[in-house]
């Protein structure tokens, strides 16, 4: 079973008190997970009373702060690599722009930018829109790779033969 990292905090009422077992049932996690959250600074109403009661607003604050801490801002030329778990650049030869023809809003269309991680060669994806891609780093990068392939005559050769040598299998 996969770890769940995002929780539906809309199920939690801000002005209601919850026990650890109620939180675990509401968010569909194990009680030990809620106990770990308590050790990671989820503050109860009265720390010395048993059972520990947590105010809904405190639970929401704790979970949203955890989620914000996991997010990372990507630069214009970066992807998030799921294998490396960090922002990475793509290999220039691996960049492709895929037009999906799915509308976003009134005037724009969804575009996928595909690439390969420069460290682990994992497939990378990034979402954008057609209007943003037209004047962005990605269009310039794709054009540079295309021009490099046109100018370099050896780039299109895919053979193991060298000169006049003949190899037989």
N, CA, C and O of each residue as an XYZ file, in Angstrom:
676
protein
N       0.842     -1.189      0.000
C       0.000      0.000      0.000
C       0.887      1.252      0.000
O       1.861      1.330      0.748
N       0.542      2.221     -0.840
C       1.314      3.458     -0.941
C       1.052      4.371      0.238
O      -0.052      4.398      0.783
N       2.071      5.117      0.630
C       1.884      6.115      1.670
C       1.032      7.248      1.138
O       1.202      7.688      0.001
N       0.133      7.707      1.952
C      -0.697      8.829      1.564
C      -0.057     10.089      2.130
O       0.187     10.164      3.334
N       0.211     11.052      1.309
C       0.896     12.249      1.771
C       0.007     13.484      1.818
O       0.375     14.486      2.431
N      -1.134     13.426      1.191
C      -2.072     14.541      1.271
C      -3.362     14.033      1.884
O      -3.810     12.924      1.591
N      -3.942     14.838      2.720
C      -5.137     14.446      3.454
C      -6.229     15.472      3.214
O      -5.952     16.655      3.016
N      -7.456     15.018      3.234
C      -8.593     15.901      3.001
C      -8.896     16.650      4.289
O      -9.666     16.178      5.125
N      -8.287     17.816      4.443
C      -8.459     18.594      5.669
C      -9.831     19.263      5.737
O     -10.211     19.796      6.780
N     -10.572     19.237      4.633
C     -11.921     19.812      4.657
C     -12.883     18.977      5.498
O     -13.950     19.457      5.882
N     -12.511     17.735      5.785
C     -13.340     16.889      6.644
C     -13.251     17.309      8.108
O     -14.108     16.947      8.915
N     -12.222     18.066      8.447
C     -11.992     18.476      9.835
C     -12.688     19.807     10.096
O     -12.521     20.764      9.340
N     -13.458     19.859     11.156
C     -14.143     21.098     11.573
C     -13.209     21.893     12.469
O     -12.631     21.342     13.406
N     -13.056     23.165     12.197
C     -12.065     23.997     12.879
C     -12.343     24.145     14.375
O     -11.398     24.180     15.163
N     -13.583     24.232     14.783
C     -13.905     24.502     16.194
C     -14.306     23.252     16.970
O     -14.919     23.357     18.033
N     -13.976     22.093     16.464
C     -14.313     20.849     17.141
C     -13.049     20.214     17.706
O     -11.963     20.390     17.156
N     -13.190     19.476     18.802
C     -12.070     18.754     19.402
C     -12.083     17.309     18.921
O     -13.144     16.700     18.790
N     -10.897     16.763     18.660
C     -10.772     15.396     18.173
C      -9.781     14.623     19.030
O      -8.768     15.170     19.466
N     -10.076     13.344     19.272
C      -9.106     12.454     19.888
C      -8.231     11.871     18.783
O      -8.512     12.052     17.598
N      -7.175     11.175     19.177
C      -6.288     10.573     18.175
C      -7.018      9.524     17.340
O      -6.794      9.428     16.134
N      -7.878      8.748     17.967
C      -8.601      7.717     17.217
C      -9.609      8.344     16.253
O      -9.817      7.822     15.157
N     -10.234      9.451     16.643
C     -11.164     10.132     15.738
C     -10.428     10.717     14.534
O     -10.926     10.667     13.409
N      -9.255     11.263     14.774
C      -8.450     11.813     13.674
C      -8.056     10.695     12.713
O      -8.127     10.862     11.495
N      -7.641      9.557     13.263
C      -7.210      8.451     12.407
C      -8.369      7.910     11.570
O      -8.175      7.556     10.407
N      -9.564      7.843     12.143
C     -10.730      7.386     11.375
C     -11.127      8.403     10.311
O     -11.466      8.038      9.185
N     -11.079      9.673     10.678
C     -11.498     10.739      9.765
C     -10.570     10.851      8.551
O     -11.033     11.055      7.429
N      -9.259     10.716      8.779
C      -8.284     10.882      7.697
C      -7.819      9.552      7.111
O      -6.993      9.528      6.198
N      -8.345      8.451      7.631
C      -8.044      7.114      7.140
C      -6.543      6.798      7.244
O      -5.914      6.348      6.286
N      -5.998      7.050      8.432
C      -4.607      6.721      8.740
C      -4.577      5.899     10.027
O      -5.579      5.811     10.737
N      -3.442      5.309     10.319
C      -3.292      4.514     11.541
C      -3.138      5.445     12.744
O      -2.681      6.579     12.603
N      -3.522      4.960     13.929
C      -3.400      5.758     15.153
C      -1.939      6.101     15.421
O      -1.638      7.183     15.926
N      -1.038      5.197     15.089
C       0.397      5.460     15.287
C       0.871      6.656     14.444
O       1.782      7.382     14.842
N       0.252      6.847     13.295
C       0.588      8.007     12.457
C       0.215      9.290     13.176
O       0.983     10.252     13.179
N      -0.974      9.308     13.791
C      -1.415     10.493     14.528
C      -0.513     10.715     15.739
O      -0.211     11.858     16.081
N      -0.082      9.644     16.386
C       0.847      9.773     17.514
C       2.185     10.349     17.059
O       2.795     11.147     17.771
N       2.640      9.944     15.875
C       3.880     10.507     15.317
C       3.699     11.992     15.018
O       4.614     12.785     15.238
N       2.534     12.370     14.521
C       2.263     13.792     14.273
C       2.322     14.577     15.573
O       2.833     15.697     15.606
N       1.796     13.987     16.652
C       1.829     14.644     17.962
C       3.276     14.888     18.390
O       3.590     15.947     18.934
N       4.152     13.923     18.151
C       5.566     14.094     18.487
C       6.246     15.104     17.580
O       7.272     15.676     17.948
N       5.678     15.331     16.381
C       6.249     16.289     15.429
C       5.602     17.664     15.568
O       5.506     18.406     14.590
N       5.170     18.001     16.749
C       4.664     19.352     17.056
C       3.200     19.604     16.734
O       2.831     20.765     16.561
N       2.349     18.603     16.642
C       0.911     18.852     16.586
C       0.462     18.992     18.047
O       0.483     18.024     18.806
N       0.065     20.186     18.421
C      -0.126     20.545     19.827
C      -1.556     20.236     20.278
O      -2.515     20.669     19.641
N      -1.701     19.471     21.401
C      -3.040     19.229     21.947
C      -3.534     20.435     22.748
O      -2.767     21.346     23.062
N      -4.826     20.423     23.072
C      -5.410     21.527     23.848
C      -4.786     21.564     25.239
O      -4.272     22.599     25.665
N      -4.830     20.447     25.939
C      -4.217     20.301     27.256
C      -3.206     19.165     27.191
O      -3.608     18.005     27.108
N      -1.911     19.454     27.226
C      -0.913     18.409     27.052
C      -0.871     17.359     28.165
O      -0.366     16.258     27.948
N      -1.394     17.680     29.353
C      -1.311     16.754     30.482
C      -2.581     15.938     30.689
O      -2.567     14.996     31.481
N      -3.664     16.260     30.017
C      -4.914     15.526     30.186
C      -4.960     14.327     29.260
O      -4.414     14.344     28.157
N      -5.635     13.272     29.744
C      -5.844     12.083     28.913
C      -7.336     11.888     28.745
O      -8.060     12.066     29.725
N      -7.840     11.543     27.603
C      -7.161     11.408     26.320
C      -6.788     12.774     25.759
O      -7.435     13.780     26.051
N      -5.742     12.791     24.955
C      -5.300     14.036     24.331
C      -6.360     14.498     23.340
O      -6.850     13.716     22.526
N      -6.700     15.764     23.419
C      -7.676     16.364     22.502
C      -6.967     17.412     21.651
O      -6.169     18.210     22.143
N      -7.285     17.383     20.357
C      -6.684     18.326     19.412
C      -7.786     19.165     18.792
O      -8.803     18.636     18.343
N      -7.586     20.457     18.768
C      -8.531     21.361     18.136
C      -8.397     21.230     16.616
O      -7.287     21.102     16.099
N      -9.512     21.262     15.910
C      -9.522     21.070     14.467
C      -8.641     22.048     13.721
O      -7.976     21.679     12.753
N      -8.632     23.300     14.170
C      -7.805     24.313     13.503
C      -6.318     23.973     13.630
O      -5.534     24.259     12.725
N      -5.932     23.363     14.754
C      -4.533     22.958     14.967
C      -4.149     21.807     14.035
O      -3.039     21.773     13.505
N      -5.066     20.877     13.844
C      -4.811     19.744     12.939
C      -4.647     20.260     11.509
O      -3.737     19.847     10.791
N      -5.534     21.164     11.109
C      -5.443     21.743      9.764
C      -4.136     22.495      9.571
O      -3.491     22.374      8.529
N      -3.744     23.276     10.581
C      -2.497     24.043     10.504
C      -1.303     23.111     10.359
O      -0.428     23.336      9.523
N      -1.272     22.065     11.175
C      -0.157     21.131     11.151
C      -0.038     20.440      9.791
O       1.051     20.376      9.221
N      -1.154     19.923      9.269
C      -1.115     19.199      7.992
C      -0.782     20.121      6.823
O      -0.051     19.727      5.914
N      -1.310     21.341      6.839
C      -0.998     22.254      5.731
C       0.461     22.707      5.779
O       1.074     22.898      4.729
N       1.027     22.882      6.971
C       2.451     23.233      7.074
C       3.340     22.101      6.589
O       4.362     22.344      5.948
N       2.955     20.852      6.895
C       3.715     19.705      6.405
C       3.705     19.658      4.883
O       4.725     19.383      4.251
N       2.544     19.928      4.308
C       2.427     19.887      2.850
C       3.220     21.024      2.204
O       3.857     20.817      1.172
N       3.191     22.211      2.790
C       3.944     23.341      2.243
C       5.451     23.096      2.314
O       6.192     23.514      1.424
N       5.905     22.421      3.372
C       7.329     22.157      3.530
C       7.834     21.186      2.458
O       9.005     21.242      2.085
N       6.979     20.309      1.964
C       7.383     19.342      0.943
C       7.475     19.950     -0.453
O       8.177     19.421     -1.315
N       6.780     21.042     -0.677
C       6.765     21.635     -2.013
C       8.082     22.311     -2.326
O       8.733     22.865     -1.440
N       8.473     22.264     -3.591
C       9.678     22.956     -4.020
C       9.358     23.727     -5.311
O       8.709     23.211     -6.221
N       9.826     24.957     -5.356
C       9.628     25.785     -6.538
C      10.630     25.371     -7.608
O      11.826     25.247     -7.342
N      10.126     25.161     -8.818
C      10.995     24.797     -9.928
C      11.401     26.043    -10.697
O      10.600     26.958    -10.889
N      12.640     26.069    -11.129
C      13.091     27.144    -12.006
C      12.539     26.870    -13.400
O      11.956     25.815    -13.652
N      12.728     27.823    -14.292
C      12.153     27.706    -15.634
C      12.673     26.485    -16.386
O      11.940     25.892    -17.177
N      13.913     26.106    -16.153
C      14.519     25.016    -16.917
C      14.552     23.694    -16.152
O      15.314     22.802    -16.523
N      13.751     23.539    -15.096
C      13.813     22.345    -14.265
C      12.536     21.518    -14.309
O      11.447     22.023    -14.581
N      12.708     20.244    -14.034
C      11.624     19.298    -13.826
C      11.781     18.750    -12.415
O      12.845     18.899    -11.814
N      10.735     18.114    -11.873
C      10.879     17.380    -10.623
C      11.067     15.918    -10.972
O      10.185     15.309    -11.578
N      12.205     15.344    -10.600
C      12.497     13.948    -10.899
C      11.897     13.063     -9.807
O      12.246     13.208     -8.635
N      10.994     12.145    -10.179
C      10.374     11.288     -9.164
C      11.347     10.265     -8.578
O      11.135      9.790     -7.462
N      12.398      9.921     -9.300
C      13.366      8.952     -8.784
C      14.386      9.626     -7.873
O      14.698      9.097     -6.806
N      14.907     10.774     -8.272
C      15.898     11.502     -7.468
C      15.238     12.299     -6.330
O      15.894     12.638     -5.346
N      13.955     12.589     -6.472
C      13.179     13.360     -5.490
C      13.694     14.793     -5.322
O      13.572     15.380     -4.247
N      14.262     15.340     -6.377
C      14.755     16.715     -6.356
C      14.517     17.362     -7.715
O      14.293     16.661     -8.702
N      14.564     18.691     -7.779
C      14.483     19.360     -9.079
C      15.734     19.055     -9.900
O      16.852     19.137     -9.391
N      15.544     18.708    -11.160
C      16.659     18.363    -12.050
C      16.452     18.992    -13.414
O      15.329     19.279    -13.828
N      17.568     19.197    -14.101
C      17.526     19.646    -15.493
C      17.384     18.417    -16.386
O      17.699     17.299    -15.979
N      16.912     18.639    -17.590
C      16.760     17.555    -18.544
C      17.937     17.541    -19.507
O      18.595     18.557    -19.730
N      18.186     16.363    -20.073
C      19.152     16.289    -21.157
C      18.596     17.058    -22.346
O      17.413     16.914    -22.655
N      19.400     17.867    -23.022
C      18.877     18.673    -24.129
C      18.255     17.833    -25.245
O      17.280     18.258    -25.865
N      18.807     16.646    -25.508
C      18.281     15.802    -26.578
C      16.949     15.163    -26.189
O      16.214     14.711    -27.068
N      16.623     15.114    -24.916
C      15.412     14.443    -24.465
C      14.197     15.344    -24.372
O      13.107     14.859    -24.066
N      14.340     16.619    -24.619
C      13.225     17.552    -24.448
C      12.279     17.486    -25.647
O      12.704     17.597    -26.797
N      11.000     17.305    -25.357
C       9.942     17.321    -26.371
C       8.785     18.147    -25.835
O       8.521     18.153    -24.633
N       8.106     18.832    -26.718
C       6.908     19.583    -26.353
C       5.727     18.895    -27.022
O       5.666     18.790    -28.247
N       4.788     18.427    -26.200
C       3.646     17.663    -26.693
C       2.386     18.499    -26.515
O       2.027     18.870    -25.397
N       1.727     18.787    -27.615
C       0.484     19.554    -27.589
C      -0.685     18.587    -27.377
O      -0.867     17.658    -28.165
N      -1.478     18.797    -26.317
C      -2.569     17.877    -25.987
C      -3.908     18.280    -26.592
O      -4.829     17.465    -26.640
N      -4.032     19.510    -27.051
C      -5.278     20.071    -27.574
C      -6.405     20.096    -26.546
O      -7.576     20.150    -26.922
N      -6.076     20.059    -25.264
C      -7.078     20.209    -24.204
C      -7.113     21.672    -23.786
O      -6.079     22.274    -23.497
N      -8.295     22.222    -23.759
C      -8.450     23.635    -23.445
C      -8.305     23.885    -21.955
O      -8.781     23.112    -21.124
N      -7.627     24.996    -21.636
C      -7.517     25.482    -20.264
C      -8.069     26.900    -20.283
O      -7.482     27.791    -20.898
N      -9.172     27.104    -19.625
C      -9.789     28.421    -19.639
C     -10.386     28.727    -21.002
O     -10.745     27.821    -21.755
N     -10.488     30.011    -21.308
C     -11.110     30.420    -22.566
C     -10.126     30.455    -23.731
O     -10.494     30.146    -24.865
N      -8.874     30.832    -23.457
C      -7.963     31.142    -24.553
C      -6.708     30.287    -24.635
O      -5.840     30.568    -25.462
N      -6.578     29.267    -23.821
C      -5.308     28.555    -23.815
C      -5.486     27.048    -23.908
O      -6.576     26.517    -23.693
N      -4.387     26.369    -24.232
C      -4.379     24.924    -24.448
C      -3.260     24.313    -23.613
O      -2.177     24.889    -23.506
N      -3.519     23.146    -23.022
C      -2.542     22.437    -22.207
C      -1.430     21.861    -23.077
O      -1.689     21.299    -24.141
N      -0.194     22.005    -22.616
C       0.980     21.489    -23.305
C       1.816     20.722    -22.279
O       2.004     21.187    -21.154
N       2.314     19.555    -22.667
C       3.217     18.782    -21.817
C       4.642     18.966    -22.312
O       4.912     18.879    -23.510
N       5.540     19.218    -21.388
C       6.955     19.305    -21.717
C       7.587     18.043    -21.153
O       7.546     17.809    -19.945
N       8.168     17.234    -22.021
C       8.758     15.951    -21.627
C      10.276     16.070    -21.662
O      10.833     16.827    -22.457
N      10.932     15.320    -20.800
C      12.378     15.334    -20.778
C      12.936     14.081    -20.131
O      12.189     13.200    -19.705
N      14.260     14.011    -20.063
C      14.966     12.913    -19.400
C      15.886     13.507    -18.340
O      16.612     14.463    -18.612
N      15.860     12.947    -17.138
C      16.698     13.427    -16.042
C      18.164     13.315    -16.435
O      18.595     12.287    -16.956
N      18.928     14.368    -16.187
C      20.339     14.350    -16.548
C      21.173     13.476    -15.618
O      22.337     13.206    -15.914
N      20.607     13.033    -14.510
C      21.336     12.191    -13.571
C      20.977     10.719    -13.706
O      21.858      9.872    -13.851
N      19.665     10.408    -13.658
C      19.243      8.997    -13.622
C      18.518      8.549    -14.891
O      18.114      7.389    -14.976
N      18.343      9.415    -15.862
C      17.684      9.120    -17.140
C      16.217      8.735    -16.980
O      15.665      8.039    -17.832
N      15.588      9.175    -15.910
C      14.166      8.919    -15.664
C      13.331      9.862    -16.540
O      13.755     10.981    -16.828
N      12.154      9.413    -16.959
C      11.270     10.258    -17.759
C      10.676     11.348    -16.871
O      10.229     11.088    -15.754
N      10.684     12.576    -17.396
C      10.188     13.732    -16.653
C       9.056     14.389    -17.419
O       9.021     14.345    -18.649
N       8.126     15.003    -16.690
C       7.015     15.720    -17.302
C       6.779     17.024    -16.570
O       7.003     17.141    -15.365
N       6.324     17.989    -17.326
C       5.971     19.278    -16.748
C       4.807     19.839    -17.547
O       4.785     19.733    -18.774
N       3.846     20.432    -16.865
C       2.684     21.016    -17.520
C       2.931     22.480    -17.801
O       3.613     23.167    -17.041
N       2.370     22.950    -18.903
C       2.428     24.362    -19.239
C       1.268     24.666    -20.180
O       0.406     23.818    -20.408
N       1.251     25.863    -20.718
C       0.229     26.227    -21.687
C       0.912     26.649    -22.982
O       2.097     26.982    -23.001
N       0.148     26.626    -24.045
C       0.696     26.951    -25.367
C       1.258     28.367    -25.400
O       2.323     28.597    -25.973
N       0.551     29.318    -24.790
C       1.011     30.712    -24.801
C       2.297     30.903    -24.007
O       3.158     31.684    -24.413
N       2.443     30.208    -22.887
C       3.662     30.329    -22.084
C       4.857     29.693    -22.781
O       5.973     30.202    -22.682
N       4.639     28.598    -23.478
C       5.734     27.870    -24.113
C       6.293     28.622    -25.310
O       7.480     28.501    -25.614
N       5.455     29.398    -25.998
C       5.900     30.106    -27.208
C       7.116     30.983    -26.956
O       8.023     31.036    -27.787
N       7.146     31.665    -25.831
C       8.246     32.597    -25.561
C       9.098     32.134    -24.387
O       9.630     32.963    -23.649
N       9.236     30.826    -24.201
C       9.933     30.341    -23.028
C      11.261     29.675    -23.372
O      11.632     29.538    -24.538
N      11.947     29.275    -22.341
C      13.215     28.563    -22.431
C      13.071     27.284    -23.245
O      13.978     26.925    -23.997
N      11.944     26.591    -23.104
C      11.757     25.271    -23.718
C      11.769     25.337    -25.240
O      12.371     24.487    -25.895
N      11.111     26.337    -25.801
C      11.086     26.475    -27.253
C      12.488     26.745    -27.786
O      12.889     26.176    -28.802
N      13.233     27.608    -27.105
C      14.604     27.901    -27.523
C      15.481     26.651    -27.435
O      16.318     26.414    -28.307
N      15.288     25.856    -26.386
C      16.093     24.637    -26.206
C      15.798     23.621    -27.311
O      16.722     23.028    -27.868
N      14.524     23.418    -27.630
C      14.154     22.469    -28.679
C      14.726     22.918    -30.018
O      15.217     22.090    -30.786
N      14.672     24.203    -30.306
C      15.215     24.729    -31.564
C      16.729     24.553    -31.630
O      17.260     24.221    -32.690
N      17.436     24.768    -30.518
C      18.884     24.589    -30.508
C      19.263     23.138    -30.783
O      20.226     22.871    -31.503
N      18.517     22.210    -30.217
C      18.796     20.789    -30.448
C      18.533     20.442    -31.903
O      19.317     19.713    -32.511
N      17.451     20.946    -32.473
C      17.148     20.675    -33.891
C      18.220     21.245    -34.806
O      18.645     20.588    -35.757
N      18.659     22.471    -34.519
C      19.687     23.090    -35.349
C      20.995     22.326    -35.217
O      21.709     22.167    -36.207
N      21.327     21.850    -34.027
C      22.550     21.082    -33.822
C      22.528     19.793    -34.607
O      23.564     19.371    -35.121
N      21.376     19.153    -34.716
C      21.270     17.922    -35.481
C      21.396     18.176    -36.972
O      21.941     17.343    -37.696
N      20.903     19.309    -37.442
C      20.995     19.625    -38.867
C      22.431     19.940    -39.278
O      22.873     19.547    -40.358
N      23.158     20.650    -38.413
C      24.502     21.086    -38.758
C      25.534     19.980    -38.611
O      26.524     19.971    -39.342
N      25.334     19.051    -37.689
C      26.301     17.992    -37.415
C      25.970     16.772    -38.265
O      24.966     16.099    -38.034
N      26.830     16.490    -39.262
C      26.539     15.387    -40.172
C      26.699     14.029    -39.505
O      26.063     13.064    -39.931
N      27.514     13.926    -38.489
C      27.728     12.630    -37.838
C      26.644     12.321    -36.813
O      26.579     11.187    -36.339
N      25.800     13.265    -36.452
C      24.799     13.055    -35.416
C      23.703     12.100    -35.865
O      23.078     11.442    -35.032
N      23.463     12.016    -37.156
C      22.383     11.152    -37.626
C      22.845      9.747    -37.940
O      22.018      8.874    -38.201
N      24.153      9.503    -37.922
C      24.660      8.170    -38.209
C      24.499      7.281    -36.989
O      24.825      7.676    -35.870
N      23.996      6.081    -37.215
C      23.791      5.148    -36.123
C      24.388      3.799    -36.537
O      23.661      2.853    -36.841
N      25.712      3.729    -36.544
C      26.367      2.516    -37.025
C      27.627      2.237    -36.217
O      28.214      3.137    -35.617
N      28.026      0.974    -36.216
C      29.257      0.587    -35.537
C      30.420      0.454    -36.516
O      31.558      0.256    -36.090
N      30.158      0.558    -37.814
C      31.189      0.404    -38.827
C      32.061      1.643    -38.884
O      31.578      2.767    -38.754
N      33.372      1.418    -39.084
C      34.305      2.541    -39.193
C      35.075      2.395    -40.506
O      35.780      1.406    -40.708
N      34.946      3.334    -41.356
C      35.700      3.357    -42.608
C      35.444      2.155    -43.494
O      34.296      1.793    -43.752
N      36.558      1.516    -43.973
C      36.461      0.418    -44.906
C      36.422     -0.953    -44.214
O      36.399     -1.983    -44.888
N      36.413     -0.972    -42.889
C      36.415     -2.244    -42.183
C      35.089     -2.981    -42.422
O      34.014     -2.381    -42.396
N      35.193     -4.277    -42.650
C      33.985     -5.081    -42.833
C      33.874     -6.049    -41.655
O      34.829     -6.737    -41.295
N      32.687     -6.080    -41.071
C      32.460     -6.989    -39.959
C      31.400     -7.987    -40.369
O      30.370     -7.613    -40.930
N      31.642     -9.220    -40.098
C      30.665    -10.275    -40.408
C      30.273    -10.958    -39.115
O      31.089    -11.141    -38.212
N      29.020    -11.325    -39.048
C      28.531    -12.001    -37.836
C      28.214    -13.430    -38.137
O      27.789    -14.168    -37.248
